Amino acid sequence: MKNNKKITIASHLLVWIFLFSMPYLLTSQQEGVNRIIAHFWVPLVFYAIIFYTNYFLLINRFLFAKKNIEFISINVLLIVAFIFLKEQNEIAFFQELIRDKPVNKDGEGGPPFQLFIYMQMLPYLASVLFSVAVKTTNRLTKKEAESKEAANIKLESELQHLHYQLQPHFFFNSLNNIYSLVDTSPEQAKKTIHSLSKLMRYMLYETNMELVPLSKEIDFMKRFIDLMKLRVSDKIIVNYNFPTKETGIQLAPLLFISLIENAFKHGVSASKESQISINMTIENKKVLFIIENDNFPKRTDDKSGSGIGLPNLKKRLELLYPNKHIFDITIKNNYFLVTLEIETS
């Protein structure tokens, strides 16, 4: 924020230094200092006053407040006052400039009155319009930044909500499954407890980062799938395939977990055979994640699952990877297919 403010101040200074230097570049050596001051510097000072009066005061107080008549009236008064002051300044301090003014066809000094007014007012109007344009641009930029910040805060809140929703029901269901293994398969129960502890540690302490290594996310998904498999019957076939080599890719955490959880929620049946297939491939820093499962829609009154769902994932992807992802859902012949491609570079 401070750097942006310094850059803005420096750019304003450079513009005005350039404008005040232009007369020396555009005028000949015969033209004296008085002429340069009268015709260039004094108007530039007035233009600057008009610009910054609007920029810091009038635009916010009147134009953005929809008080257009007051805004126009004050600017007209200011412009008339500055034109009058400029003429009085030339009369009082630069008499030779008045004597040197060209004579028109009517024998009068200077251009016709209408043309004089037009030429005098035009630069002041340009200063007002330029001030409005700059202020409006800054306002839109600020609103866009605030909107983006609000979206990021909402995104972080939703991710935190995902943590809170996913942890309790998954944790307790896993504990119930482990409890059932204690008598029948003690060694399996020990391994499951160890896997659950690693999974929970990852969720609690490592997913708060903006980006996480893909390898850790893969390890998390494998443990999650293995624990979820304990909850389903032998009629459910679960296959998964993930990259085994270190890719060096980093991406936002917990992007795929809702898809996997959704597959276990809607893709299994207690009485019918069903299958869940999960596949992830890497190509040129692009992560392609495909998950397929049978489709057994839950009843509308079924509140199981995290409640985060696919719409929230879509929202996260749009905020985190704008124009860098493909998210496609296909339902055909009672089969559910999700394709998610993310460009991480």
N, C-alpha and C positions, 0 to 999 in steps of 0.2 A: 504493500500500500504506500509506504513512504517513498520507495523507488519510483512508483508511478507518478506520485505528486512532484518529485524532483524533475522527472522527465517532462512533465507538463509545463512546469515553470520554465525550464530551460528552453523548450520549444517555443514558448511565447516570447521569451527574450530574443531568441535568434530571429524570429519573424520580424519583430519590431526593429532590431538592429539592421536587418536587411532592408526594410522599408525606409528607414532614416538614411541609409547609405545610398539608396537608389538615385537621389537627385544628383549626386556627384558623378555617377556613372552615365546619367542620361542627359546632363546639361553641359553646355560648352564652357570654356574657361572665361569667356567674356561676361557671362552672367554672374553678377555679384552675389555676395553672401546674403544681402538683404532680400534679393529676389528668391533665393532658395528657401530662406526662412519663411517669407510671406506666402509663397505658392506651394511649398511642400511640407515644411516642418510644422507650421501652425495648423494647417488642416489635419495633418497626421495626428497631432496631439488631440484635436477635437474628435477625430475618428476613433482614437483609442478610448477616449472618455465615453463616447457613445457605446462602443463595444462592451466595455467592462461595466458600465452602469446597467446595461441590459443583462449581461452575463451573470453578475453577482446579485442584482437587485430586482429589476423589472420583470424579467422572464418568470422567475419563481413566484413573485408576489402577484403578478397580474395575468400573464399569458397562460401559465400552467394552472392558474386558479380560474380560468375561463372568464377573466375580466378583460375582454378584448378591446372594448371601447376605451377603457382607461389606459390600457397599454399603448394603443395607437395615439391617443391624445397626448400622453406624456412625451412620446417620441417625437411627434410633430412639433410640440413646444420646444423640445431640446434642439431639434434640427434648425428651427427658425432662429432660436437664440444664438446658436453657433454660427449660422450664416451672417447674422447681424454683427456678432463680435468679430468675425473675420474681416468684414468690410470696414468696421470701425478701426480695427487694428491697422489695416492698410492706410486708412486716412490719417491716423494719428502718427504712425511711425515710418511709413514708407511712401512719402509724397511723390518721390521720383517715379515710383511704380505706377501711380495714377496718371502722371503726365505721359508716361510711356505707353499707356494702354492704346491699342489700335482703335482707329476711328471707323465706324460703320458708314453705310451709304447715306444715312440721315445726318451725318456730321456729328453724331454722338459717340463718346468713347465706349468701347466694349461691345459685346454682342447684343442682339435684341433681348428684351426683358424676359420673354417666355423661355428663350434658349438659355439665358443666364440662370433662371430659377431651376430649370431642368438639370443643367450641368452642375449647379451647386448642390442640389438635393441628392443627386444620384449616388455620390460616394457615401453620403450619410445613410441613405437607405440600404446600400450594400453592407455597411457596417452593422446595421440592425439585423438584416437577414442572415449575415454570416454568424453573428452572435447567436441568433435563434437556432441556426443549423448546428453549430458546435455544441450548444447547451442541450439540444434535443438528442444529438448523438451520444453525448456523455450520459444523459439520463437513461436512454435505451440500453447502453452498455452496462450501466450500473444495475438496471433492473434485470438484465439478462444474467449478470454475475450473481445477483441476489437470488434469482430463480434457480440458477444452477446450484448455488450453495444450499438452498432449501431442499432441492431434489436430492443432493448428496446426504444431507442430514436425515431426510426421510428414508433414503436408501440404507444408511447406517442403522437407523431405527428398525427397519424391516429385517436387516441381517441379524440384529440383536434379538429381534422377536423370533427369528428362525432358530437361533440358539436355544432360547428359552422353551420354544414349542417342541423342538426336536429332542432335547435332552431328557426331560422327565418321562414322557411316555415310552421312548425308546429304552431309556435306562432301566425303568421298572420292568418292562417286558423282557429285557435281556436277563435281568436278575431272576425273574420267574423261570426262564428257560434254563438258566444255570442251576437253579435249585432242583429242577427235575433231573439234571444230569449228575448231581452229587452222588446219588445211590447207584445209578445204572452205569455211569462212566466217569469216575472221579478224575482221571487224567484229562479227559475232554473238558470237564468242568474247570480244571486249573488253567488250561490253555485259553478257555473262553474268558475267564476272569482277567487274565493277563491282556488279552486282546481288547476287552472292554475298557480296561484302565488306560491303555494307550490311545484308544479312540476318544475317550472322554478328555484326556489330557490335551489332545490335538484341538478338540472343539473349544475347550476352555481357554487355552493359552496361546494358540498359534493362529487361529482364524480371525483374530482381531486386526491382523496386518492387512494393508491394502492389497498386497500381492503375496502369494505363497508359492513355493516350488511345486510344479505339477507332480513330481515324484511323491511328495508328501500327500498331496490330494489323492493320488492313485492308491497309496497305501491305506489312507483313511477309507476310501470307497471299498476296497477289498475287505477290510475288517468289518465294515458296515454290512456288506452283502453276506459275508459268512455268518454274522450274528443274526441277520434277518432270516437266513435259511433255516436256523434252528426253530423258527416259529411256524414254518409251513410243513405240510405233510409230504410224504414220499411221492405223491402224485405230481408234485411241482418240480420241474426240471429248471435249474438255474445255471446258465453258462455265462461266463464273462471272459473277456480278453483285453488286457491293457498292455501298453508298451513296457518292456522290461528294462530297457537301457535308459540311462540318465539323459534327458533331453535338454536340460538347461532352461526350459521354459518356465516362466512364472505367470500366474494368472490370479484373478480374484477367487477367494475361497468359497466353497460350498455352492458352486454353480450347478453341479450335477446331482447333488444329493436329493433335491426335490423330485427329479426325474426317476431316480432309483426307488425312492420311497413311494412315489406314485405308481410305479410298476408293481410293487409288492401289495399296494393297497387295492388296485383295480385289476391286476393281472393274475390273481390266484383265486382258486375256488376250493372249498372244503370237500366237494363231492366230485368234481370233474378234473381230469388231467389238464395241465396247463404248462406253459413254458415262458421263461423270461430269458432273453438273450441281450447281453450288454457287450458293446464293442467300441474300443477307442483306438484311433490311429493318429499318427503325427506325420505331417508332410509340409516341409518348408515353413516351419513355425505356425502352421495351422493345426488346430486340434479338432478332429472330427469324432463326435460322440454319437453313437446310434444305439437306441434301446428299443427292443421289440417285445411285446407281450400280448397274451390273450386279453380281451377286453370284457371284464365282468363289472359293469358300472354298479357303484354302491347306491343304496337308497338315499333319497334326499335327506332323510332324518339321521343318516349315519354320520356321526361327528368324529370318527376315528381319523387318525393322521394328524399332520402338523397344522393343517389349515392354511399353509402358505400357498401351495398350488402353483400351477403353471402361469397364470396371469402375472403373479409377482416376479417370477423368474424372467418373464418377457420384459417387464419393466426394468429390472436390474440390468439385463443385457443391453437395453436401449440406452441406459445411462452410462454403463461402464464401457461398452464397445459399440458406440454409434457407427454405423456403416462398416463395421468390422465383424459382423456375425450373421449367420443364417440360422433361423430357428423355425423348423417346420414340423407340423403335427399332422399325421394322416391316420384316419380310422376307416378301415375297409374290411368287410367280411368278419366282423367281430375281432379284428386284430388292430392293435394300437402300435403305431410307429412314430418315434420322435427322432429327428435329426437335428443336431446342434453342431454348427461349425463356428469356431472362433479364431480370428486372426490375431495372434498375440504380439506380433512385431509392429 
